[in-house]
Amino acid sequence: MIVYGKERDYIVWDDNNIKGLFHEYKFLSNFEECPVYFDGLMFGSTEAAYQSAKIIDPVIKLQFAESKPRDAMIMGRSFENSSFFRKDWYEIRYDVMASVVFDKFYRNIELRSKLLETGSKYIEETNHWGDKFYGFCDGEGENNMGKILMKVRDFWNNKTKL
């Protein structure tokens, strides 16, 4: 494995861990481009769907449906201090993320297969940009993204055994 950039300082991919959703594990990231259905719209990534959920205006939500992941992230952040921003966002954000991540692996069978191939490895959204709610940075974080991914994987593992 060859890793470039800042992530080389903290990425760990071994028999037990996936820490860092980059390169061969980018498919686990919200920046993986794939169809995701949420709130009556089809998006090009979980990031776009997630960011759209911050907004209460249906016309603005449509802009997210057509956005690339990075553009959706920037646009979603730009609305955080506006009258279009959901007042209850911080109460619902985990559930929104769980919903869009589940749909990603429901709708995209090839990505679901890759997720199942991770076996029982611990998944951590290790990062250098300071996300300690969904990720893990500088030795701290809740790693909610990793937890959601592992729960979705557990669901599909149990579903395939029925």
C-alpha positions as CSV (number, residue, x, y, z in Angstrom):
1,M,0.0,0.0,0.0
2,I,1.3,3.4,-1.0
3,V,-0.4,6.4,0.7
4,Y,0.3,10.0,-0.2
5,G,-0.7,13.3,1.5
6,K,-1.7,14.1,5.1
7,E,-3.5,10.8,5.5
8,R,-0.3,8.8,5.4
9,D,0.4,9.9,9.0
10,Y,-2.7,8.2,10.4
11,I,-4.1,5.7,8.0
12,V,-4.2,2.1,9.1
13,W,-5.3,-0.8,6.9
14,D,-4.5,-4.2,8.4
15,D,-6.2,-7.5,9.1
16,N,-8.4,-6.0,11.8
17,N,-8.8,-2.3,10.9
18,I,-9.9,0.1,8.2
19,K,-8.9,3.5,9.6
20,G,-9.1,6.1,6.8
21,L,-11.7,6.0,4.0
22,F,-9.3,6.7,1.2
23,H,-7.9,5.0,-1.9
24,E,-9.1,1.4,-2.0
25,Y,-11.6,2.2,0.8
26,K,-12.9,5.4,-0.7
27,F,-16.1,3.5,-1.6
28,L,-17.0,3.7,2.1
29,S,-16.7,7.5,2.0
30,N,-19.6,10.0,1.4
31,F,-17.6,11.3,-1.5
32,E,-18.0,8.1,-3.5
33,E,-20.2,9.0,-6.4
34,C,-23.2,6.6,-6.6
35,P,-27.0,7.0,-6.7
36,V,-28.6,7.6,-3.4
37,Y,-32.4,8.2,-2.9
38,F,-33.4,10.5,0.0
39,D,-36.4,12.7,0.7
40,G,-38.0,12.1,-2.7
41,L,-34.9,13.0,-4.7
42,M,-32.1,11.0,-6.3
43,F,-28.6,12.3,-5.5
44,G,-25.2,11.5,-6.9
45,S,-23.6,10.7,-3.5
46,T,-24.4,10.3,0.2
47,E,-22.7,13.6,0.8
48,A,-25.1,15.5,-1.5
49,A,-28.1,13.8,0.1
50,Y,-26.8,14.5,3.6
51,Q,-26.1,18.1,2.9
52,S,-29.5,18.7,1.3
53,A,-31.2,17.5,4.5
54,K,-29.8,20.7,6.2
55,I,-32.1,22.8,4.1
56,I,-35.8,23.4,4.4
57,D,-36.4,25.0,1.0
58,P,-37.3,22.3,-1.6
59,V,-36.0,24.4,-4.5
60,I,-32.6,24.7,-2.9
61,K,-32.6,20.9,-2.2
62,L,-32.8,20.4,-6.0
63,Q,-29.4,22.1,-6.4
64,F,-27.9,19.4,-4.2
65,A,-29.3,16.6,-6.3
66,E,-27.2,17.9,-9.2
67,S,-24.0,18.6,-7.2
68,K,-20.7,16.7,-6.9
69,P,-19.9,15.6,-3.4
70,R,-17.3,18.4,-2.6
71,D,-19.6,21.1,-4.1
72,A,-22.5,19.8,-2.0
73,M,-20.4,19.9,1.1
74,I,-19.4,23.5,0.5
75,M,-22.9,24.5,-0.4
76,G,-24.4,22.8,2.7
77,R,-21.9,24.7,4.9
78,S,-22.7,28.0,3.3
79,F,-26.4,27.7,4.4
80,E,-25.6,27.0,8.1
81,N,-26.3,30.5,9.2
82,S,-29.2,31.2,6.9
83,S,-33.0,31.1,7.4
84,F,-33.0,28.0,5.1
85,F,-31.1,25.9,7.6
86,R,-33.1,23.4,9.7
87,K,-33.3,24.4,13.3
88,D,-33.3,20.8,14.4
89,W,-30.3,19.8,12.3
90,Y,-28.1,18.7,15.2
91,E,-30.8,16.5,16.6
92,I,-31.5,14.7,13.4
93,R,-28.1,14.6,11.6
94,Y,-27.2,11.1,12.8
95,D,-30.5,9.6,11.6
96,V,-30.1,11.4,8.3
97,M,-26.6,10.0,7.8
98,A,-27.7,6.5,8.8
99,S,-30.6,6.7,6.3
100,V,-28.5,7.9,3.3
101,V,-25.6,5.4,4.0
102,F,-28.1,2.6,4.3
103,D,-29.6,3.6,0.9
104,K,-26.2,3.8,-0.7
105,F,-25.6,0.1,0.1
106,Y,-29.2,-1.0,-0.6
107,R,-29.2,0.7,-4.0
108,N,-25.7,-0.1,-5.1
109,I,-25.2,-3.9,-5.0
110,E,-21.5,-3.8,-6.1
111,L,-20.7,-1.4,-3.2
112,R,-22.6,-3.6,-0.8
113,S,-20.5,-6.6,-1.9
114,K,-17.4,-4.6,-1.2
115,L,-18.7,-3.5,2.2
116,L,-19.4,-7.2,3.0
117,E,-15.9,-8.1,1.9
118,T,-14.5,-6.0,4.8
119,G,-15.5,-8.9,7.0
120,S,-15.5,-7.9,10.6
121,K,-12.9,-5.2,10.4
122,Y,-13.2,-2.2,12.6
123,I,-14.1,0.8,10.4
124,E,-13.0,4.3,11.5
125,E,-13.5,7.6,9.6
126,T,-10.0,8.7,10.6
127,N,-9.3,12.2,9.3
128,H,-7.1,15.3,9.5
129,W,-9.9,17.9,9.1
130,G,-11.1,17.9,12.6
131,D,-14.4,15.9,12.3
132,K,-14.8,14.4,15.7
133,F,-18.5,13.7,15.5
134,Y,-18.5,11.4,12.4
135,G,-14.8,10.7,12.6
136,F,-11.7,10.4,14.6
137,C,-9.0,13.1,14.6
138,D,-6.0,13.8,16.7
139,G,-6.8,10.8,19.0
140,E,-10.3,11.9,19.7
141,G,-13.8,11.4,18.2
142,E,-17.1,9.5,18.2
143,N,-16.5,7.8,14.9
144,N,-20.2,7.8,14.1
145,M,-19.6,7.2,10.4
146,G,-17.6,4.1,11.2
147,K,-20.3,2.9,13.5
148,I,-23.0,3.5,10.9
149,L,-21.0,1.6,8.3
150,M,-20.4,-1.3,10.6
151,K,-24.2,-1.4,11.5
152,V,-25.1,-1.4,7.8
153,R,-22.6,-4.2,7.2
154,D,-24.0,-6.2,10.1
155,F,-27.5,-5.7,8.7
156,W,-26.5,-7.1,5.3
157,N,-24.5,-9.9,6.8
158,N,-27.5,-11.0,8.8
159,K,-29.8,-10.5,5.8
160,T,-27.7,-12.7,3.6
161,K,-27.7,-15.5,6.2
162,L,-31.5,-15.8,6.3
